[in-house]
Structure formats: structure tokens, C-alpha cells
Amino acid sequence: MAAALPWLSAGRTVIDLGAGYGGSARYLAAGHGCNVVCLNLSETQNATNRKLTGAAGLADRVSVVHGSFEDVPEEDASFDAVWSQDAILHSGNRPRVLDEISRVLRPGGDFVFTDPMQSDTCPPGVLAPILDRIHLDSLGSPAFYREELAARGFEERSWTDLTEHMRTHYSRVAQTLQGRYDEMVSRCSREYVDNMLRGLDHWVTGADRGHLAWGIFHFAKAA
Ligand SMILES: C[S@@+](CC[C@H](N)C(=O)[O-])C[C@H]1O[C@@H](n2cnc3c(N)ncnc32)[C@H](O)[C@@H]1O
């Protein structure tokens, strides 16, 4: 993803939407010298992010902001790039998130992201087991992002299709969880771990059936 932004350097500004623990922000700030705002809805993750960022000596370049990517608490046109990894799927209103991305990005700025998506050929209804578990009505798709971003004046720069990683990722998480089953049920509940294993299996099945898509999208906002 960083390779899509070769101009990243000191003084440039990036916002990471749904930044989790801020690993990407520290990578960008340390490796490229840019300033990164981590926006995230979880105060628990934000506290861990601040601790890790402080320990890395990057607090002057990485700031952690509590908030939702459906209502970004930042000025219009204030970022050179919007970055997001595997977070936008959690929104029940993705068009609103794309409006916010368009608003905070400066003209000519870049939007680079990954998101677990349904494939463009996914038949209706088949993802219900996946969606029910994460309390969503839908997933985005490559076609959805292309259409919605084109309507907002964005131009597609690249799509790196890495869909085969979906099966690898979810099956390896399941294997690891299964391998540490006793330890994990002692730390949460058996019901939680069993539900998690069933949920992971739905993602693996969805990937095997060609219903899912994942990769790196890069769009540029009109100058
Ligand atoms: C799968 S995690 C990905 C975290 C991080 N981007 C990474 O790749 O490690 C999804 C993240 O989205 C965040 N998130 C979910 N809904 C959000 C919202 N409406 N606004 C901001 N962050 C949100 C969650 O708190 C979580 O950190």
C-alpha cells in the first residue's frame, strides 16, 4: 500500500481510518517521515496505540483520535492521503464513509485501502452466515467501490487482486485458535471460541466458493 504513495515524506499528512493498534501509522511515520492521524472507534485500542506510539518515540508524528469514519472529526481537504485496512466493512453506511473520505482528502489526494469484500459475481443471500455473525447487512464489492468512487470524482489508479489471501488468512487464524483452544476457553468462554471457529469456517467456505474478494485499491481524487 505504501508503494502506491511514492511521494510520502516529511510534512505530508495521512489519516488511517479504523487504525486499530496503529501499526501502519508507525510504519509510515518511521519509514517515510510523514504525519499520520489514527482514527478509531475503540478507546481500548486507542489507548494501546498511544502507548506503543509513545514507546516508539513517534508521538510527534502519529496522533490518535477517537471517532467514527462515518463522521470524521477533521477539516475539509486536510490530508494528502486517506489510508484504511480492513475496517470499512464494519460500516452500515459505506456511502457515508466514502463521502467523508472525499471531504477530508485534498484535491488530487490519494485513497488507498483494503477491505474484505464480496466478489462481483457473488449470488444474493449466500453470505448470510458471514454477515449474521458480524451484524452486517452487506459487504462492499470491487464494483461497489468503483461505482461509488467514480460518482465522487475519483479515478482508479490500481487494483492489486490478492483474493487468494482470504482463504489463507482465515484458515490460519482458525488453525491457530484450534491449536490454542484450551488456553483460549480459559480466557473467555467456550461458547465464544466455538462461535469464532464457526465464523472463521464461513469465511473459508466463502473464499473457496469464489464469493469473496480482497486486494489493494488505489484511487485518486480529482485535482
Ligand atoms: C479488522 S480491524 C483493522 C485494524 C487495523 N486497520 C489493522 O489493519 O490492523 C477493524 C478496525 O476498524 C475499527 N472500526 C470499526 N468501525 C469503525 C468506525 N465506525 N469508525 C472508526 N473505526 C472503526 C475497529 O475499532 C478496528 O480497529
The ligand as an SDF file (V2000), in Angstrom:
LIG
                    3D

 27 29  0  0  0  0  0  0  0  0999 V2000
  -10.2010   -5.5270   11.4540 C   0  0  0  0  0  0  0  0  0  0  0  0
   -9.7440   -4.1320   12.4060 S   0  0  0  0  0  0  0  0  0  0  0  0
   -8.4090   -3.4850   11.4250 C   0  0  0  0  0  0  0  0  0  0  0  0
   -7.4800   -2.6240   12.2400 C   0  0  0  0  0  0  0  0  0  0  0  0
   -6.2730   -2.0750   11.5060 C   0  0  0  0  0  0  0  0  0  0  0  0
   -6.6630   -1.2670   10.3470 N   0  0  0  0  0  0  0  0  0  0  0  0
   -5.3670   -3.2020   11.0870 C   0  0  0  0  0  0  0  0  0  0  0  0
   -5.3010   -3.4980    9.8830 O   0  0  0  0  0  0  0  0  0  0  0  0
   -4.7310   -3.8000   11.9460 O   0  0  0  0  0  0  0  0  0  0  0  0
  -11.0820   -3.0040   12.1090 C   0  0  0  0  0  0  0  0  0  0  0  0
  -10.9200   -1.6850   12.8490 C   0  0  0  0  0  0  0  0  0  0  0  0
  -11.9710   -0.7990   12.4840 O   0  0  0  0  0  0  0  0  0  0  0  0
  -12.3440   -0.0610   13.6210 C   0  0  0  0  0  0  0  0  0  0  0  0
  -13.6970    0.4910   13.3800 N   0  0  0  0  0  0  0  0  0  0  0  0
  -14.8600   -0.1870   13.2100 C   0  0  0  0  0  0  0  0  0  0  0  0
  -15.8630    0.6620   12.9770 N   0  0  0  0  0  0  0  0  0  0  0  0
  -15.3350    1.9200   12.9940 C   0  0  0  0  0  0  0  0  0  0  0  0
  -15.8710    3.2280   12.7980 C   0  0  0  0  0  0  0  0  0  0  0  0
  -17.1760    3.4240   12.5440 N   0  0  0  0  0  0  0  0  0  0  0  0
  -15.0400    4.2870   12.8450 N   0  0  0  0  0  0  0  0  0  0  0  0
  -13.6970    4.1120   13.1210 C   0  0  0  0  0  0  0  0  0  0  0  0
  -13.1480    2.8840   13.3090 N   0  0  0  0  0  0  0  0  0  0  0  0
  -13.9500    1.8150   13.2500 C   0  0  0  0  0  0  0  0  0  0  0  0
  -12.2550   -1.0660   14.7420 C   0  0  0  0  0  0  0  0  0  0  0  0
  -12.1720   -0.4350   16.0070 O   0  0  0  0  0  0  0  0  0  0  0  0
  -10.9670   -1.8000   14.3740 C   0  0  0  0  0  0  0  0  0  0  0  0
   -9.8390   -1.1630   14.9060 O   0  0  0  0  0  0  0  0  0  0  0  0
  1  2  1  0
  2  3  1  0
  2 10  1  0
  3  4  1  0
  4  5  1  0
  5  6  1  0
  5  7  1  0
  7  8  2  0
  7  9  1  0
 10 11  1  0
 11 12  1  0
 11 26  1  0
 12 13  1  0
 13 14  1  0
 13 24  1  0
 14 15  1  0
 14 23  1  0
 15 16  2  0
 16 17  1  0
 17 18  1  0
 17 23  2  0
 18 19  1  0
 18 20  2  0
 20 21  1  0
 21 22  2  0
 22 23  1  0
 24 25  1  0
 24 26  1  0
 26 27  1  0
M  CHG  2   2   1   9  -1
M  END
$$$$
